[in-house]
Amino acid sequence: MPANEVTIDEFLKDAKAALSKKSYDLVMKAFEISNKYHEGQKRLSGQPYVIHPVNVAHIIMHDLNGQDKIIAAALLHDVVEDTPYTHEDMENNFGPEIANMVKGVTKVSEIKNKSKENILLENVKRILMATIQDPRVIIIKLADKTHNMRTLGFQPHEKQIRIANEVMNIYAPIASRMGVYKIKSELEDLAFQVLEPESYQKIKEMVASKKTERDLHIEEIKERLMGWLNQGKIKAIIEGRSKHFYSIHKKLKEKDRKLEEIYDLRALRIITKEIQDCYAILGISHTHFTPVPGRFKDYIATPKSNLYQSLHTTIISTDGRPIELQIRTEEMNSTAESGIAAHWGYKEGKYSSLEQKFIDRWKEQMRFFAENPTADMNDFMSDFSNEMRDDEIIAFTPRGDMLDFPRGATVLDFAFRVHTDVGLHTKAGKVNGKIVPIRTPLRTGDQVEIITEKNAKPSPIWERILKTPHARQKLRQYFRKIQDDLKSQTDGEYVRSGPSSNIAISDKDIANIRKTNKKSERKDKQKENISIVVGGYKDILVRIANCCSPIPGDEIIGFITRGRGVSVHKKTCELANSFTDEKRIVNVRWDGVNKPVPVRIEVKAYDRPRIYLEIVDSITKTDTNIIEAGASSTGQGTMIARFQLEIEHLDQFEEIIENIKSIQNIIQVERILNA
């Protein structure tokens, strides 16, 4: 039996000590049913199968402060799946609350013509959907995965890899998001040991090599701090905190650092009674030790989205090395260890506004992934892990509402989070009062306002800017709808002709396009006059596509629509290249003198006197009309200038770009598409 596994007698003894008589009787009843129906079943280790549900229940009771009903459900979580005992039997014996928790955890049976990967994905989505109804379902699943990972060595190697991958990318991130850090750390280390055994062993040896030295020094700092706290009559407990191996591995890998350069490798946790004592302890620590600049975080005043609260600071200890301090109350420590979800089942809806906000956001995220059409397990795990990870950014709306995002999220992600329509019509953002491009990364504490424009439309390039799965899915839905609309609007048939495989257009098609409604013609009068030949005809209504805004001289291709003429795209346009039905494609070309096309550019340069005037002068030298112009300082020695120009031909545009690039101190010139 593994060292961290409990026997049946140990579990029952702990349950009797922890629970009231009424609660213990319920748990005992559940154990007896589980023991009876799993009788004769064995685990791969050779142990009686009931040892598994017993240990799952013990993890929930001991590590997650779970109450009687969730402990009972944990004991019963495999009975319906693996024995003749039915959901109806459970409902009759234990009531619908426990029965439905068990139903939420129960896996889908093997389905004909479905791969193991598809069944696994379907099971994950079912659990997420069940979690929306009762969050305790995911607590049982986390405990189930924890015990399975502790005993994973009995599984075939291939299955170990699959399970460890699933745990690392789905269940550890869930534990992190819920604030169940004790379980999160154990799951990550156990999965890391399977997925990268050599790296795991190397870090384990590195940490062990100087453990005695670190422990002695930590004890010395503990004694000093405790002495100063006693002098200030502050009651507190000081504990050493070991950093888990996977966390060390990530920091070594991300920043290419040595082990001793990791600030929180050596850490102390100080637990006290009152919030004011937390700040008093912080003051004492900073008085007697030098704090490391930029390492203080106040999660008490601004909790994480999962309600985690603590003060974090890093001090330089007597040996000149950093030590991280986490300072929190007993209640905060309990939440940090077991997370809010362990309490959801018995608070009877009496939640604080922060708790309710977390629960609502949690359910929103679970629903999104449960209903996500992604059919590929690897894509699903990648998106899910990114969305759930703990290194979040907190940004604020102009009204002060707090929104959380994964690290790397941009102003455009913020826009889609406010509302899909806001995202689709985003023009720019205003961060802390300064106008910024939509690709600007968010930072914790930013106040963000989204600038929209009625006629602004998204570009396929936006998918590279977006970091959140929810926003990317909404963008994809928008372009899928465009494709569907184009397909439904296709009028007539197109055939390939000639050895060059150019696409021809029939006389019937031309007649149909010429009959486009007059309202559309009047509305698009300006674009209609652009000289473009469509399939050999010059009098066809055309529209310049907003997604790529081709300039006369660009290689172009056309798509026929009903009621809106021919939509003209650059041949390199990502949206145009996404259309696979060749029947809707038609040859188009520029013809002679063209009406100017509006084009936006952005110039980044080192800020110096007269540089803006030099940029303007370089544009006007080409006889180009400037429709809009503006500039702003970044506050970091650089400036950004933006222009909307009237361009008649590609050569003219290229000349402007070269002129600007030739100016001293120019960093970058780029064309902006719908941004």
C-alpha positions as CSV (number, residue, x, y, z in Angstrom):
1,M,0.0,0.0,0.0
2,P,1.4,3.5,-0.9
3,A,2.6,5.6,2.0
4,N,-0.1,8.2,1.5
5,E,-3.0,5.7,1.3
6,V,-5.3,5.0,4.2
7,T,-6.9,1.7,5.2
8,I,-10.6,1.3,5.8
9,D,-10.1,1.3,9.5
10,E,-8.1,4.5,9.4
11,F,-10.8,6.2,7.3
12,L,-13.6,5.2,9.6
13,K,-11.7,6.3,12.6
14,D,-10.9,9.7,11.1
15,A,-14.6,10.1,9.9
16,K,-15.9,9.3,13.4
17,A,-13.5,11.9,14.9
18,A,-14.4,14.6,12.4
19,L,-18.1,14.3,11.9
20,S,-21.2,14.5,14.0
21,K,-23.1,11.2,14.8
22,K,-25.8,12.0,12.2
23,S,-23.2,12.8,9.5
24,Y,-21.1,9.7,10.5
25,D,-24.1,7.5,10.2
26,L,-24.8,8.7,6.6
27,V,-21.1,8.2,5.7
28,M,-21.2,4.7,7.3
29,K,-24.3,3.8,5.3
30,A,-22.6,4.8,2.1
31,F,-19.5,2.9,3.0
32,E,-21.5,-0.3,3.6
33,I,-23.3,0.0,0.2
34,S,-19.9,0.6,-1.5
35,N,-18.2,-2.3,0.3
36,K,-21.1,-4.7,-0.5
37,Y,-21.4,-3.9,-4.2
38,H,-17.6,-3.7,-4.9
39,E,-17.0,-7.0,-3.1
40,G,-14.8,-9.3,-5.2
41,Q,-13.6,-6.5,-7.4
42,K,-9.8,-5.8,-7.4
43,R,-7.6,-3.0,-8.4
44,L,-4.5,-3.6,-10.6
45,S,-2.4,-3.4,-7.4
46,G,-4.3,-6.5,-6.1
47,Q,-6.1,-4.5,-3.4
48,P,-9.9,-4.7,-2.9
49,Y,-11.5,-2.1,-5.1
50,V,-13.3,-0.4,-2.2
51,I,-9.9,1.0,-1.1
52,H,-10.2,3.5,-4.0
53,P,-13.5,5.1,-3.1
54,V,-12.5,5.0,0.6
55,N,-9.3,7.0,-0.3
56,V,-11.2,9.4,-2.5
57,A,-13.6,10.1,0.4
58,H,-10.7,10.6,2.8
59,I,-9.0,13.2,0.5
60,I,-12.3,15.1,0.4
61,M,-12.8,14.9,4.2
62,H,-9.2,15.4,5.2
63,D,-7.7,17.7,2.6
64,L,-10.7,19.6,1.3
65,N,-12.9,19.9,4.5
66,G,-15.8,18.2,2.7
67,Q,-19.0,17.5,4.6
68,D,-21.1,14.4,4.9
69,K,-23.0,14.4,1.6
70,I,-20.0,14.9,-0.6
71,I,-18.1,12.3,1.4
72,A,-21.0,9.8,1.0
73,A,-21.1,10.6,-2.8
74,A,-17.3,10.0,-3.0
75,L,-17.7,6.5,-1.4
76,L,-20.5,5.7,-3.9
77,H,-18.9,7.3,-7.0
78,D,-18.1,4.1,-8.9
79,V,-21.0,1.9,-7.7
80,V,-23.4,2.8,-10.5
81,E,-20.7,2.6,-13.2
82,D,-19.2,-0.8,-12.1
83,T,-21.9,-2.7,-10.3
84,P,-25.6,-3.7,-10.7
85,Y,-26.6,-0.9,-8.3
86,T,-28.7,1.7,-10.2
87,H,-29.2,5.4,-10.1
88,E,-32.8,4.8,-8.9
89,D,-31.5,2.5,-6.1
90,M,-29.2,5.3,-4.9
91,E,-31.9,8.0,-5.2
92,N,-34.3,5.8,-3.0
93,N,-31.5,5.1,-0.4
94,F,-29.7,8.4,-0.3
95,G,-32.0,11.0,-2.0
96,P,-31.6,13.0,-5.2
97,E,-28.8,15.3,-4.0
98,I,-26.2,12.5,-3.5
99,A,-27.5,10.5,-6.4
100,N,-27.1,13.4,-8.8
101,M,-23.5,14.1,-7.6
102,V,-22.7,10.4,-8.4
103,K,-24.4,10.7,-11.7
104,G,-22.3,13.7,-12.6
105,V,-19.1,11.8,-12.0
106,T,-20.2,8.6,-13.8
107,K,-18.4,8.1,-17.1
108,V,-20.1,7.5,-20.5
109,S,-20.0,3.8,-21.5
110,E,-18.0,2.7,-24.5
111,I,-19.8,3.8,-27.7
112,K,-19.5,2.0,-31.0
113,N,-17.6,3.8,-33.7
114,K,-16.1,6.3,-31.3
115,S,-12.4,6.5,-30.6
116,K,-11.1,6.4,-27.0
117,E,-10.1,10.1,-27.4
118,N,-13.6,11.1,-28.4
119,I,-15.1,9.2,-25.5
120,L,-12.6,10.8,-23.1
121,L,-13.5,14.3,-24.5
122,E,-17.2,13.5,-24.1
123,N,-16.7,12.4,-20.5
124,V,-14.8,15.6,-19.7
125,K,-17.5,17.7,-21.2
126,R,-20.2,15.8,-19.3
127,I,-18.4,16.4,-16.0
128,L,-18.1,20.1,-16.8
129,M,-21.8,20.3,-17.5
130,A,-22.7,18.5,-14.3
131,T,-20.4,20.9,-12.4
132,I,-22.6,23.8,-13.5
133,Q,-25.5,22.1,-11.6
134,D,-23.5,21.1,-8.6
135,P,-19.8,22.2,-8.2
136,R,-19.2,19.4,-5.8
137,V,-19.0,17.0,-8.8
138,I,-15.7,18.4,-9.8
139,I,-14.4,18.1,-6.2
140,I,-15.1,14.4,-6.3
141,K,-13.4,14.1,-9.7
142,L,-10.3,16.0,-8.4
143,A,-10.1,13.6,-5.4
144,D,-10.6,10.6,-7.7
145,K,-7.8,11.8,-10.0
146,T,-5.5,12.4,-7.1
147,H,-5.8,8.9,-5.7
148,N,-5.5,7.4,-9.3
149,M,-2.3,9.4,-9.8
150,R,-0.9,8.2,-6.5
151,T,-1.3,4.6,-7.7
152,L,-0.7,5.2,-11.4
153,G,2.4,3.0,-11.4
154,F,0.3,-0.2,-11.7
155,Q,-1.1,1.0,-15.1
156,P,0.6,0.2,-18.5
157,H,3.0,2.9,-19.5
158,E,0.9,4.2,-22.5
159,K,-2.1,4.6,-20.2
160,Q,0.1,6.4,-17.6
161,I,1.1,9.0,-20.3
162,R,-2.5,9.5,-21.4
163,I,-3.8,9.9,-17.8
164,A,-0.9,12.2,-16.8
165,N,-1.5,14.4,-19.8
166,E,-5.2,14.7,-19.1
167,V,-4.4,15.6,-15.4
168,M,-1.8,18.2,-16.3
169,N,-4.0,20.0,-18.9
170,I,-7.5,19.6,-17.4
171,Y,-7.7,18.6,-13.7
172,A,-4.6,20.5,-12.3
173,P,-5.8,23.7,-14.0
174,I,-9.3,23.2,-12.6
175,A,-7.8,22.8,-9.1
176,S,-5.8,26.0,-9.6
177,R,-8.8,27.9,-10.9
178,M,-10.8,26.8,-7.9
179,G,-8.1,27.7,-5.4
180,V,-7.5,24.1,-4.3
181,Y,-3.7,24.6,-4.3
182,K,-2.8,21.6,-2.2
183,I,-4.4,19.3,-4.7
184,K,-3.2,21.3,-7.7
185,S,0.4,21.0,-6.6
186,E,0.2,17.3,-6.0
187,L,-1.5,16.6,-9.3
188,E,1.1,18.7,-11.2
189,D,4.1,16.9,-9.5
190,L,2.6,13.4,-10.0
191,A,1.9,14.2,-13.7
192,F,5.3,15.8,-14.2
193,Q,7.0,12.7,-12.8
194,V,5.3,10.6,-15.5
195,L,5.6,12.9,-18.4
196,E,9.2,14.1,-17.9
197,P,10.8,11.6,-15.5
198,E,14.4,12.7,-16.2
199,S,13.6,16.4,-15.5
200,Y,11.6,15.4,-12.4
201,Q,14.5,13.4,-11.0
202,K,17.1,16.1,-11.8
203,I,15.1,18.8,-9.9
204,K,14.4,16.4,-7.0
205,E,18.1,15.8,-6.6
206,M,18.9,19.5,-7.0
207,V,16.4,20.4,-4.3
208,A,17.5,17.6,-2.0
209,S,21.2,18.5,-2.3
210,K,20.9,21.7,-0.2
211,K,17.7,20.9,1.7
212,T,19.5,20.6,5.1
213,E,21.2,24.0,4.6
214,R,17.9,25.6,3.5
215,D,15.9,24.1,6.4
216,L,18.4,25.3,9.0
217,H,18.3,28.8,7.6
218,I,14.5,28.8,7.4
219,E,14.4,27.9,11.1
220,E,16.7,30.7,12.0
221,I,14.5,33.3,10.1
222,K,11.3,31.7,11.7
223,E,12.8,32.2,15.2
224,R,13.8,35.8,14.5
225,L,10.3,36.7,13.1
226,M,8.5,35.0,15.9
227,G,10.6,36.9,18.5
228,W,9.6,40.3,16.8
229,L,6.0,39.2,16.6
230,N,5.9,38.3,20.3
231,Q,7.4,41.7,21.1
232,G,4.5,43.3,19.2
233,K,2.0,40.9,20.9
234,I,0.9,39.5,17.6
235,K,-0.3,35.9,17.8
236,A,0.7,33.9,14.7
237,I,1.9,30.5,13.4
238,I,4.9,30.4,11.1
239,E,5.3,27.4,8.7
240,G,8.0,26.5,6.2
241,R,6.6,26.1,2.7
242,S,8.2,23.8,0.2
243,K,7.9,24.7,-3.5
244,H,6.7,21.8,-5.5
245,F,8.9,20.4,-8.3
246,Y,6.8,21.2,-11.3
247,S,6.6,24.9,-10.3
248,I,10.4,24.9,-10.0
249,H,10.7,23.2,-13.4
250,K,8.5,25.9,-15.0
251,K,10.5,28.8,-13.6
252,L,13.8,27.3,-14.6
253,K,12.5,26.6,-18.1
254,E,10.8,29.9,-18.7
255,K,13.6,32.2,-17.4
256,D,16.7,30.1,-17.8
257,R,17.7,30.6,-14.2
258,K,19.7,28.6,-11.7
259,L,17.9,26.9,-8.8
260,E,19.0,29.4,-6.1
261,E,17.9,32.3,-8.3
262,I,14.2,31.4,-7.8
263,Y,12.8,33.9,-5.3
264,D,10.2,31.6,-3.7
265,L,12.2,28.4,-3.5
266,R,12.6,29.2,0.2
267,A,9.3,30.4,1.7
268,L,7.5,31.0,5.0
269,R,3.7,31.2,5.6
270,I,2.6,33.3,8.5
271,I,-0.9,32.6,9.7
272,T,-2.6,35.0,12.1
273,K,-6.1,35.8,13.4
274,E,-7.1,39.3,12.1
275,I,-6.6,41.2,8.8
276,Q,-5.0,44.1,10.6
277,D,-2.4,41.7,12.0
278,C,-1.4,40.7,8.5
279,Y,-0.4,44.3,7.7
280,A,1.3,44.7,11.0
281,I,3.4,41.5,10.3
282,L,4.2,42.9,6.8
283,G,5.5,46.1,8.5
284,I,7.7,44.2,11.0
285,S,9.1,42.0,8.2
286,H,10.0,45.1,6.1
287,T,11.5,46.9,9.1
288,H,14.0,44.1,10.0
289,F,14.7,42.8,6.5
290,T,15.2,44.5,3.1
291,P,12.2,43.9,0.8
292,V,12.8,43.0,-2.8
293,P,11.4,45.8,-5.0
294,G,8.5,44.8,-7.2
295,R,7.8,41.6,-5.3
296,F,5.0,42.8,-3.0
297,K,1.4,41.7,-3.9
298,D,-1.7,42.6,-1.9
299,Y,-4.2,39.8,-2.6
300,I,-6.1,40.8,0.5
301,A,-7.3,44.2,-0.8
302,T,-7.6,42.7,-4.3
303,P,-8.3,39.0,-4.1
304,K,-7.7,36.7,-7.1
305,S,-10.8,35.7,-9.0
306,N,-10.9,32.4,-7.2
307,L,-11.1,34.4,-3.9
308,Y,-7.5,33.6,-2.9
309,Q,-6.3,36.2,-0.3
310,S,-2.9,36.7,1.1
311,L,-0.1,39.2,1.3
312,H,3.0,38.2,-0.7
313,T,6.4,39.8,-0.2
314,T,10.0,38.8,-0.7
315,I,12.8,39.8,1.7
316,I,16.5,39.4,1.6
317,S,17.5,37.2,4.5
318,T,20.7,37.2,6.6
319,D,22.6,35.1,4.1
320,G,21.8,37.5,1.3
321,R,19.3,35.2,-0.4
322,P,15.6,35.9,-1.0
323,I,12.8,34.3,1.1
324,E,9.2,34.7,0.1
325,L,6.6,35.4,2.9
326,Q,2.9,34.7,2.6
327,I,0.9,36.4,5.3
328,R,-2.8,35.5,5.8
329,T,-5.6,34.9,8.3
330,E,-6.7,31.4,9.3
331,E,-9.9,31.8,7.2
332,M,-7.8,32.8,4.2
333,N,-5.5,29.9,4.7
334,S,-8.5,27.5,4.8
335,T,-9.8,28.8,1.5
336,A,-6.3,28.7,0.0
337,E,-5.9,25.0,1.0
338,S,-9.4,23.7,0.1
339,G,-10.8,26.4,-2.2
340,I,-14.3,27.8,-2.2
341,A,-15.9,24.8,-3.9
342,A,-15.7,22.6,-0.8
343,H,-18.1,24.9,0.9
344,W,-20.6,25.2,-2.0
345,G,-22.8,22.3,-1.0
346,Y,-23.8,23.5,2.4
347,K,-23.9,27.3,2.4
348,E,-27.5,27.2,1.1
349,G,-27.0,30.0,-1.3
350,K,-25.8,32.5,1.3
351,Y,-22.8,33.8,-0.7
352,S,-21.0,37.1,-0.5
353,S,-21.0,39.2,-3.6
354,L,-17.4,38.1,-4.4
355,E,-18.3,34.5,-3.9
356,Q,-21.3,34.8,-6.2
357,K,-19.3,36.6,-8.8
358,F,-16.7,33.7,-8.8
359,I,-19.5,31.1,-9.0
360,D,-21.2,32.8,-11.9
361,R,-17.9,33.2,-13.8
362,W,-16.9,29.6,-13.0
363,K,-20.3,28.4,-14.4
364,E,-19.8,30.6,-17.5
365,Q,-16.4,29.0,-18.2
366,M,-17.6,25.5,-17.6
367,R,-20.6,26.0,-19.9
368,F,-18.4,27.4,-22.7
369,F,-16.0,24.4,-22.6
370,A,-18.8,21.9,-22.1
371,E,-20.6,23.2,-25.2
372,N,-17.4,23.8,-27.2
373,P,-17.7,22.1,-30.6
374,T,-13.9,21.3,-30.6
375,A,-13.6,17.6,-31.5
376,D,-9.8,17.3,-31.0
377,M,-8.7,16.5,-27.5
378,N,-5.3,18.1,-27.8
379,D,-6.9,21.4,-29.0
380,F,-9.4,21.2,-26.2
381,M,-6.7,20.6,-23.5
382,S,-4.6,23.5,-24.8
383,D,-7.4,26.0,-24.7
384,F,-8.7,24.7,-21.4
385,S,-5.3,24.8,-19.7
386,N,-4.7,28.3,-21.0
387,E,-8.1,29.6,-19.7
388,M,-7.8,28.0,-16.3
389,R,-4.2,28.7,-15.4
390,D,-3.5,30.7,-12.2
391,D,-1.2,33.4,-13.5
392,E,-4.1,35.6,-14.3
393,I,-4.4,39.3,-15.1
394,I,-7.0,41.5,-13.4
395,A,-8.3,44.5,-15.4
396,F,-11.1,46.9,-14.7
397,T,-14.0,48.4,-16.7
398,P,-14.6,52.2,-16.5
399,R,-17.3,51.4,-13.9
400,G,-14.7,49.5,-11.8
401,D,-16.0,46.0,-12.6
402,M,-13.1,43.5,-12.3
403,L,-12.5,41.1,-15.1
404,D,-9.9,38.3,-15.1
405,F,-7.9,37.1,-18.1
406,P,-5.0,34.6,-18.8
407,R,-1.6,36.2,-19.0
408,G,-0.9,37.5,-22.5
409,A,-4.6,38.6,-23.1
410,T,-5.0,41.8,-25.2
411,V,-7.3,44.8,-25.4
412,L,-9.2,42.9,-28.1
413,D,-9.8,40.0,-25.6
414,F,-11.2,42.5,-23.2
415,A,-13.6,43.8,-25.8
416,F,-15.0,40.4,-26.6
417,R,-15.3,39.7,-22.9
418,V,-17.5,42.8,-22.5
419,H,-19.8,41.6,-25.3
420,T,-19.4,39.9,-28.7
421,D,-20.8,42.9,-30.5
422,V,-18.4,45.2,-28.8
423,G,-15.5,42.9,-29.8
424,L,-16.6,42.7,-33.5
425,H,-16.8,46.5,-33.8
426,T,-13.7,47.4,-31.8
427,K,-11.6,50.2,-33.3
428,A,-9.1,50.7,-30.5
429,G,-8.8,50.7,-26.7
430,K,-8.1,53.3,-24.0
431,V,-5.9,51.9,-21.3
432,N,-5.5,54.1,-18.2
433,G,-6.6,57.1,-20.3
434,K,-4.3,56.5,-23.3
435,I,-5.5,55.3,-26.7
436,V,-3.8,52.1,-27.6
437,P,-4.0,49.5,-30.5
438,I,-6.2,46.5,-30.0
439,R,-3.2,44.1,-29.8
440,T,-1.9,45.8,-26.6
441,P,-1.3,43.3,-23.9
442,L,-3.2,43.8,-20.6
443,R,-1.5,44.2,-17.3
444,T,-3.0,43.7,-13.8
445,G,-4.6,46.9,-12.6
446,D,-5.3,48.4,-16.1
447,Q,-8.5,50.3,-16.5
448,V,-9.8,49.6,-20.0
449,E,-12.3,51.3,-22.2
450,I,-13.2,50.0,-25.6
451,I,-13.6,52.4,-28.5
452,T,-16.0,51.0,-31.1
453,E,-17.1,52.2,-34.5
454,K,-20.4,51.2,-36.1
455,N,-18.8,50.4,-39.5
456,A,-15.7,48.7,-38.1
457,K,-15.4,45.0,-39.0
458,P,-13.1,42.3,-37.8
459,S,-10.2,40.8,-39.7
460,P,-9.1,37.2,-39.8
461,I,-5.7,38.4,-38.6
462,W,-7.4,39.2,-35.2
463,E,-7.2,35.5,-34.4
464,R,-3.5,36.0,-33.9
465,I,-4.1,38.8,-31.5
466,L,-6.7,37.0,-29.4
467,K,-5.5,34.8,-26.5
468,T,-8.8,33.7,-24.9
469,P,-10.6,30.7,-26.4
470,H,-14.0,32.3,-25.9
471,A,-13.0,35.4,-28.0
472,R,-11.4,33.2,-30.7
473,Q,-14.5,31.1,-31.0
474,K,-16.8,34.2,-31.4
475,L,-14.5,35.5,-34.1
476,R,-14.5,32.1,-35.9
477,Q,-18.3,32.0,-35.7
478,Y,-18.5,35.5,-37.3
479,F,-16.4,34.4,-40.3
480,R,-18.2,31.0,-40.6
481,K,-21.5,33.0,-40.8
482,I,-20.0,35.1,-43.6
483,Q,-19.0,31.9,-45.5
484,D,-22.4,30.5,-45.0
485,D,-24.0,33.7,-46.2
486,L,-21.8,33.7,-49.3
487,K,-22.7,30.1,-50.0
488,S,-26.4,30.8,-49.7
489,Q,-26.0,33.9,-51.9
490,T,-24.2,32.2,-54.8
491,D,-26.1,32.9,-58.0
492,G,-25.4,30.8,-61.1
493,E,-22.7,28.3,-61.8
494,Y,-19.0,28.9,-62.6
495,V,-16.8,26.7,-64.7
496,R,-13.1,26.5,-65.2
497,S,-12.1,27.2,-68.8
498,G,-8.9,27.1,-70.8
499,P,-5.5,25.5,-70.0
500,S,-4.7,28.3,-67.5
501,S,-7.5,27.2,-65.3
502,N,-8.9,30.7,-64.9
503,I,-12.4,30.9,-63.7
504,A,-15.0,32.0,-66.2
505,I,-18.4,33.7,-65.6
506,S,-21.5,33.0,-67.7
507,D,-23.8,35.6,-69.4
508,K,-26.6,34.5,-67.1
509,D,-24.4,35.3,-64.1
510,I,-23.7,38.7,-65.4
511,A,-27.4,39.4,-66.0
512,N,-28.2,38.3,-62.5
513,I,-25.5,40.5,-60.9
514,R,-26.6,43.5,-63.0
515,K,-30.1,43.1,-61.4
516,T,-28.7,43.8,-57.9
517,N,-31.2,46.0,-56.0
518,K,-31.0,49.7,-56.5
519,K,-30.9,50.4,-52.8
520,S,-27.5,48.6,-52.5
521,E,-26.2,50.4,-55.6
522,R,-27.0,53.8,-54.1
523,K,-25.6,52.9,-50.7
524,D,-22.3,51.7,-52.3
525,K,-22.1,54.4,-55.0
526,Q,-18.5,55.4,-54.1
527,K,-17.2,51.9,-54.2
528,E,-19.2,51.1,-57.3
529,N,-17.2,53.6,-59.3
530,I,-13.9,51.9,-58.6
531,S,-12.6,50.6,-62.0
532,I,-12.5,46.8,-61.8
533,V,-13.2,44.4,-64.6
534,V,-15.3,41.4,-63.6
535,G,-15.0,38.4,-66.0
536,G,-14.4,40.8,-68.9
537,Y,-17.3,43.2,-68.0
538,K,-16.8,46.7,-66.7
539,D,-20.3,47.7,-65.6
540,I,-20.6,45.3,-62.7
541,L,-21.3,46.4,-59.1
542,V,-18.2,45.7,-57.0
543,R,-17.4,46.1,-53.3
544,I,-13.9,46.4,-51.9
545,A,-13.7,43.9,-49.0
546,N,-13.1,45.5,-45.6
547,C,-11.2,42.5,-44.3
548,C,-8.1,43.1,-46.6
549,S,-8.9,46.5,-48.3
550,P,-7.0,45.8,-51.6
551,I,-5.2,48.8,-53.2
552,P,-5.2,49.3,-57.0
553,G,-2.2,47.2,-58.1
554,D,-2.7,44.4,-55.6
555,E,-3.5,41.0,-57.0
556,I,-7.2,40.5,-56.5
557,I,-9.9,37.9,-56.7
558,G,-13.7,38.2,-56.6
559,F,-16.7,36.5,-54.9
560,I,-20.2,36.9,-56.3
561,T,-22.9,37.7,-53.8
562,R,-26.7,38.2,-54.3
563,G,-27.8,41.8,-53.9
564,R,-24.3,43.2,-53.1
565,G,-22.5,42.6,-56.4
566,V,-18.9,41.1,-56.4
567,S,-16.8,41.3,-53.2
568,V,-13.2,42.0,-54.2
569,H,-10.3,40.6,-52.0
570,K,-6.6,40.5,-52.1
571,K,-5.4,37.1,-53.3
572,T,-3.4,36.8,-50.1
573,C,-6.4,37.6,-47.9
574,E,-6.9,34.9,-45.2
575,L,-10.6,35.1,-45.4
576,A,-10.6,34.7,-49.2
577,N,-8.2,31.7,-48.9
578,S,-10.6,30.1,-46.4
579,F,-13.3,29.7,-49.1
580,T,-13.1,26.3,-50.7
581,D,-16.1,26.3,-53.0
582,E,-14.6,27.3,-56.4
583,K,-18.1,27.9,-57.8
584,R,-18.4,31.2,-56.1
585,I,-15.0,32.6,-57.3
586,V,-14.7,34.9,-60.4
587,N,-11.7,36.6,-62.0
588,V,-11.4,40.3,-61.5
589,R,-8.7,42.9,-62.4
590,W,-8.0,46.6,-62.0
591,D,-8.8,48.7,-65.1
592,G,-7.1,52.0,-65.8
593,V,-7.5,55.0,-63.5
594,N,-9.1,54.2,-60.2
595,K,-11.0,56.1,-57.5
596,P,-8.8,56.5,-54.4
597,V,-9.1,53.8,-51.7
598,P,-8.8,54.7,-48.0
599,V,-5.8,53.1,-46.4
600,R,-4.7,53.3,-42.7
601,I,-1.1,53.2,-41.6
602,E,0.6,53.3,-38.2
603,V,4.2,54.7,-37.7
604,K,6.2,54.0,-34.5
605,A,9.3,56.2,-33.9
606,Y,11.7,57.4,-31.2
607,D,10.2,60.7,-30.0
608,R,12.1,63.8,-30.9
609,P,11.3,67.4,-32.0
610,R,9.7,67.7,-35.5
611,I,9.6,64.0,-36.2
612,Y,5.8,64.1,-36.7
613,L,6.1,67.0,-39.2
614,E,8.7,65.1,-41.1
615,I,6.4,62.1,-41.4
616,V,3.5,64.3,-42.7
617,D,5.9,66.0,-45.1
618,S,7.1,62.7,-46.5
619,I,3.5,61.7,-47.3
620,T,2.4,65.0,-48.9
621,K,5.4,65.0,-51.2
622,T,3.7,62.1,-53.0
623,D,0.6,64.3,-53.7
624,T,-1.4,62.0,-51.3
625,N,-4.4,63.3,-49.6
626,I,-4.4,62.7,-45.8
627,I,-8.0,62.1,-44.6
628,E,-7.2,61.6,-40.8
629,A,-4.0,62.1,-38.8
630,G,-3.0,61.8,-35.1
631,A,-0.1,61.1,-32.8
632,S,0.5,60.1,-29.2
633,S,3.4,59.6,-26.9
634,T,3.9,56.2,-25.3
635,G,5.6,57.7,-22.3
636,Q,8.6,55.5,-22.9
637,G,10.6,57.6,-25.3
638,T,8.6,56.6,-28.4
639,M,5.6,58.0,-30.2
640,I,2.9,56.4,-32.5
641,A,1.4,58.3,-35.4
642,R,-1.6,57.1,-37.3
643,F,-2.9,58.2,-40.7
644,Q,-5.8,57.5,-43.1
645,L,-4.7,58.1,-46.7
646,E,-6.3,58.2,-50.1
647,I,-4.3,55.7,-52.2
648,E,-4.8,55.4,-56.0
649,H,-2.3,52.7,-56.8
650,L,0.0,50.2,-55.0
651,D,3.2,52.0,-56.3
652,Q,2.0,55.2,-54.6
653,F,1.5,53.4,-51.3
654,E,4.9,51.6,-51.5
655,E,6.6,55.0,-52.2
656,I,5.0,56.5,-49.1
657,I,6.2,53.6,-46.9
658,E,9.8,53.9,-48.3
659,N,9.8,57.7,-47.7
660,I,8.7,57.3,-44.1
661,K,11.2,54.5,-43.4
662,S,14.0,56.7,-44.7
663,I,13.4,59.3,-41.9
664,Q,15.8,59.1,-39.0
665,N,14.5,57.4,-35.8
666,I,11.7,55.5,-37.4
667,I,11.2,52.1,-35.8
668,Q,8.3,50.6,-37.7
669,V,5.7,51.4,-40.4
670,E,2.8,49.1,-40.9
671,R,-0.6,49.0,-42.6
672,I,-3.6,48.6,-40.3
673,L,-6.5,46.5,-41.3
674,N,-9.7,47.3,-39.3
675,A,-7.7,48.1,-36.1
